[in-house]
Amino acid sequence: MPTMPDTHVQPNILIIGQAGRLAYEALLFAVSLRAASPDYVGKLFVAEPQPNDLWDQDPRMPHPVKEALEAQGAHIVPFENEFFGQSYPHGNKIEALKALPADEPFIFFDSDTLITGDLGRIRFDFNRPAASMRRGPTWPVEELYWPGYSAIWKSLYDRFGLDFESSLDLSQPDEYWERYLYFNAGWFYGADPAEFGARFTRYATSIRDDPPAELVIQPLYPWLDQIALPLVIHSLGGGRPGLGLHGLDGQVTYHYRYLPLLYATASDATVAFLEKITAPNKVKKVLKQHEAYKRIIFQNKGAKIRALFDRSNLPRKEQAIRKKLRSEGLWMR
């Protein structure tokens, strides 16, 4: 009989930590993980890019942040950029996979994510990788002379010898964006980070360096990771997430993207959780070193942000939220 996948394995977690905002997001992620999932046994790895010719400035995190991360049980692992760097920081999530232990299941999260529930209850099938469906029709971009969704996506599947037809959601109409396999790269998982990362790197650099003719008028930045990701997942036998992943982008994780957006849109319970876990002095004294965290969480600007919006009737487009925050002097990154 075939061996059934072990859906109770708790995978290693990978996030990126680097100079600037992401360092403090990484610390907040680690604090939220330990608070919301204290019994989670998978290791938390914080991958830190190292200075080299691909960076204009030193991308490493400040030492107080590193010390605070280690106090939360995080393992800080360095990695060298070979293909991306300053020109495309999103590429860190691709190259950092090589810093993880090979042949051990993993899940990657964007650093601007809160763990708000028991991550250990998520049931992963590592024989079938998947990624976040919290996405919109961001790519490909409809242009006057573009060849259409099918032609663009098929050119990419053909490039890597993949079966295009089996990736389609046939419940969606032809030339409608949801028919095509497309993810938000805010989280994704797999069985082996070495294999996943090598394939992700090969696909992304091939698309960047020699895009198919069908992509000639398409923007590749900042979407390159999300263009390559569905190809990688499909090539490894994966696809759209199943019911076992219910809770990711739900009760278990919250991808807030920027702190002002969290305060504008998150539930009262999520904001209360955030403020509770950042209250201890050992956490507060580090987070206060970043201006946005200092002002929004600890100087009560967050309350002013929340007063501007009705969570039950938010603007349909995020741009409207950002515009309102800027007009009030409350947009911070």
TAZI-V272648 format. One record per residue. N is the residue number from 1. SS is DSSP state (a for helix, b for strand, c for the rest). PSI is psi in whole degrees, 0 to 359 (* if undefined). Layout:
N/SS/PSI ; N/SS/PSI
This chain:
1/c/145 ; 2/c/148 ; 3/c/130 ; 4/c/145 ; 5/c/142 ; 6/c/98 ; 7/c/1 ; 8/c/0 ; 9/c/134 ; 10/c/109 ; 11/c/159 ; 12/b/148 ; 13/b/136 ; 14/b/129 ; 15/b/167 ; 16/b/138 ; 17/c/124 ; 18/c/173 ; 19/c/144 ; 20/c/207 ; 21/a/322 ; 22/a/332 ; 23/a/317 ; 24/a/328 ; 25/a/320 ; 26/a/318 ; 27/a/316 ; 28/a/321 ; 29/a/311 ; 30/a/317 ; 31/a/317 ; 32/a/323 ; 33/a/313 ; 34/a/329 ; 35/a/318 ; 36/a/334 ; 37/c/64 ; 38/c/339 ; 39/c/7 ; 40/c/130 ; 41/c/347 ; 42/c/146 ; 43/c/145 ; 44/b/117 ; 45/b/129 ; 46/b/109 ; 47/b/129 ; 48/b/115 ; 49/b/146 ; 50/c/151 ; 51/c/133 ; 52/c/191 ; 53/c/347 ; 54/c/359 ; 55/c/137 ; 56/c/326 ; 57/c/168 ; 58/c/119 ; 59/c/4 ; 60/c/154 ; 61/c/155 ; 62/c/148 ; 63/a/320 ; 64/a/326 ; 65/a/318 ; 66/a/316 ; 67/a/320 ; 68/a/322 ; 69/a/316 ; 70/a/328 ; 71/a/336 ; 72/c/5 ; 73/c/9 ; 74/c/149 ; 75/b/115 ; 76/b/122 ; 77/b/126 ; 78/b/154 ; 79/b/154 ; 80/c/132 ; 81/c/128 ; 82/c/337 ; 83/c/337 ; 84/c/239 ; 85/b/219 ; 86/c/325 ; 87/c/336 ; 88/b/79 ; 89/a/334 ; 90/a/335 ; 91/a/347 ; 92/a/322 ; 93/a/338 ; 94/a/309 ; 95/a/334 ; 96/a/341 ; 97/a/333 ; 98/a/347 ; 99/a/351 ; 100/c/157 ; 101/c/128 ; 102/c/153 ; 103/c/15 ; 104/c/129 ; 105/c/146 ; 106/b/160 ; 107/b/132 ; 108/b/138 ; 109/b/140 ; 110/c/144 ; 111/c/333 ; 112/c/55 ; 113/b/140 ; 114/b/137 ; 115/b/118 ; 116/c/359 ; 117/c/191 ; 118/c/100 ; 119/a/334 ; 120/a/344 ; 121/a/353 ; 122/c/134 ; 123/c/107 ; 124/c/140 ; 125/c/101 ; 126/c/351 ; 127/c/352 ; 128/c/82 ; 129/c/156 ; 130/c/179 ; 131/b/177 ; 132/b/137 ; 133/c/12 ; 134/c/72 ; 135/c/168 ; 136/c/186 ; 137/c/61 ; 138/c/332 ; 139/c/143 ; 140/c/162 ; 141/c/129 ; 142/c/123 ; 143/c/162 ; 144/c/317 ; 145/c/27 ; 146/c/157 ; 147/c/351 ; 148/c/164 ; 149/a/310 ; 150/a/315 ; 151/a/319 ; 152/a/308 ; 153/a/320 ; 154/a/325 ; 155/a/327 ; 156/a/317 ; 157/a/319 ; 158/a/322 ; 159/a/322 ; 160/c/16 ; 161/c/35 ; 162/c/153 ; 163/c/112 ; 164/c/315 ; 165/a/322 ; 166/a/351 ; 167/a/349 ; 168/c/146 ; 169/c/99 ; 170/c/355 ; 171/c/349 ; 172/c/148 ; 173/c/154 ; 174/c/139 ; 175/c/21 ; 176/c/136 ; 177/a/328 ; 178/a/350 ; 179/a/335 ; 180/c/144 ; 181/c/115 ; 182/c/134 ; 183/c/161 ; 184/b/132 ; 185/b/20 ; 186/b/334 ; 187/b/147 ; 188/b/157 ; 189/b/164 ; 190/b/179 ; 191/c/329 ; 192/c/109 ; 193/a/332 ; 194/a/312 ; 195/a/315 ; 196/a/313 ; 197/a/320 ; 198/a/318 ; 199/a/319 ; 200/a/316 ; 201/a/314 ; 202/a/316 ; 203/a/314 ; 204/a/317 ; 205/a/326 ; 206/a/316 ; 207/a/318 ; 208/a/314 ; 209/a/334 ; 210/c/68 ; 211/c/144 ; 212/c/156 ; 213/a/329 ; 214/a/343 ; 215/a/9 ; 216/c/326 ; 217/c/12 ; 218/c/137 ; 219/c/137 ; 220/c/343 ; 221/c/135 ; 222/c/22 ; 223/c/359 ; 224/a/317 ; 225/a/322 ; 226/a/345 ; 227/a/316 ; 228/a/328 ; 229/a/312 ; 230/a/331 ; 231/a/317 ; 232/a/311 ; 233/a/316 ; 234/a/320 ; 235/a/336 ; 236/c/12 ; 237/c/14 ; 238/c/191 ; 239/c/210 ; 240/c/143 ; 241/c/143 ; 242/c/187 ; 243/a/335 ; 244/a/343 ; 245/a/10 ; 246/c/128 ; 247/c/327 ; 248/c/135 ; 249/c/32 ; 250/c/240 ; 251/c/346 ; 252/c/326 ; 253/b/153 ; 254/b/111 ; 255/b/100 ; 256/c/337 ; 257/c/302 ; 258/c/144 ; 259/a/319 ; 260/a/326 ; 261/a/325 ; 262/a/311 ; 263/a/331 ; 264/a/326 ; 265/a/339 ; 266/c/161 ; 267/c/162 ; 268/a/322 ; 269/a/320 ; 270/a/317 ; 271/a/319 ; 272/a/319 ; 273/a/314 ; 274/a/313 ; 275/a/332 ; 276/a/315 ; 277/a/342 ; 278/c/0 ; 279/c/326 ; 280/c/140 ; 281/a/324 ; 282/a/334 ; 283/a/315 ; 284/a/317 ; 285/a/334 ; 286/a/312 ; 287/a/329 ; 288/c/348 ; 289/c/346 ; 290/c/129 ; 291/a/317 ; 292/a/318 ; 293/a/318 ; 294/a/312 ; 295/a/317 ; 296/a/313 ; 297/a/315 ; 298/a/347 ; 299/c/18 ; 300/c/15 ; 301/a/336 ; 302/a/321 ; 303/a/323 ; 304/a/322 ; 305/a/314 ; 306/a/327 ; 307/a/343 ; 308/c/344 ; 309/c/147 ; 310/c/109 ; 311/c/338 ; 312/c/355 ; 313/c/58 ; 314/c/154 ; 315/c/144 ; 316/c/328 ; 317/c/137 ; 318/a/329 ; 319/a/325 ; 320/a/323 ; 321/a/314 ; 322/a/318 ; 323/a/318 ; 324/a/316 ; 325/a/320 ; 326/a/319 ; 327/a/335 ; 328/c/3 ; 329/c/28 ; 330/c/10 ; 331/c/119 ; 332/c/145 ; 333/c/*
